[in-house]
């Protein structure tokens, strides 16, 4: 059975300080994002709290503090990686 979980950052590439993170969860549980550099080092963890099944949008701010590069955002729920998405920050 194909997973219904999804993750997307828009716009991509990101040129300002904010981006929208659109994500879908197929189960209820505690969710969080991890923003990592391309080498896998965690730069930021965002705790989303307990979420129900469904589609959500999160405003990811402060991206102007990160250098221009490729990044990965990981969606985790109940300590398990659900999905990941690669995005680029440009200056």
C-alpha positions, 0 to 999 in steps of 0.5 A: 500500500502506498504511503499517503504522507507527503512533504513539500517546501514552496517556493523552491528555491527559497529566496526570502526569509520564509517558505511554506511547508506543506505536509500530510500525515496518514496517522495521528501522533507527535510530529516534528521537522528537522532541517539538515544540511546536505551532510545530514547535520541537524541545523534546526528541530521544529516540534509540531506537537500532537497532530491528527491525520490530515494535510497541514501547512507550516510557515518556516521562518528565519531562512535568511539566517542560513547560507545559500545551499541545498538542505533537507527537511525531514518529517518525523512522527512518533520518532520515526522518519515519515518522509524527507524533501530537498530544497534550496536557499538562494541569495 
